[in-house]
Amino acid sequence: MTTIRTHYLDASAIVKLLIDEEGTVALRSYMDSHATRVTTSLCFAETLGVLKAKHKHKHISAEQYLAACEELIAELRNETLVIEDIGLMERRVFDEVEILCGKYGLDLSDAFQLLTLRSGQLSSLEGDSRPILVTADKKLATAARSEGLRAWDCMHEPAPHPCIREGQP
């Protein structure tokens, strides 16, 4: 029996699920069988910005842009994508995000994603139950691992193997 894991998606991964680009097929194939998806409000907003830029620079048509945005909103509505935030407006949280930005050369959204994984609702899970950060950003995946987090760089690494519960074939 396969254990469904929680996957924290950054904007690069979410965009690949919404529009066809390099790495989309492998990511969609993996995510179709691993349905629990979480992101932060910053990654959600960043995804909208990436889609807008792709449309503005004529990488996708107006129809593709609107369809991708509609699909993204539907994922929230259907709760197949959940937003988890840990309080970016709190001074303590922002200070920790700033430290991660400096430590790894990350932007605010990426550092907030790491802090959410490290101290969010599911941070107490252990072993194969720990959430996995899914990203197409090699630097972010490396930073996550340096913080003791699980990460999958979906552009440069094979998909994680399904977790098999003990005692199961």
C-alpha positions, 0 to 999 in steps of 0.5 A: 500500500502506498502512503500519500505524502504531502508535497509543498509546491513552489511556483516553478512546480505549480506552473509546470502543472498548469502549462506545458513546458520542459519537465511537465510530463514527469511532474504531472505523472508523479503528482497525479498519484500523490495528491496532497499539495500545499503551497504558501500564499507567496508562491501562489501569488508568484505563480500568478505573476509567472503566468502573467509574464509568460502571457505578456511575453507571448510564451502562452496565448491569452486563452492558455493564460486564462485557462491556467489561472482558472485551473489554479483557482479551481485547485484551491476551490476543490482543495487539491491545493491548500495554502499554508502560511505561518505568519509572514507579518509577524516580526519573528517570522520575517526575521527568520525568513531574512536569515534564510534569504541571506544564508542561501541567497534566496528570494523572500518567497523561497525562504518563506517556503523553507520556513513553512516546511521547517516550522509549519503544521506538518513539520513534526512528521518524521521519516517517510511521512515528512513533506517533500518540497517540489521545485524546479529550482536546484538552488532551492532544493539544495537549500532545503536539504541543507536545512534538513528538509526533503526536496525533489528538484523535478528538473534534475532528479528522478521522482521520489519512490512511493513510500511502502508501509511496513508489512505491505507487499 
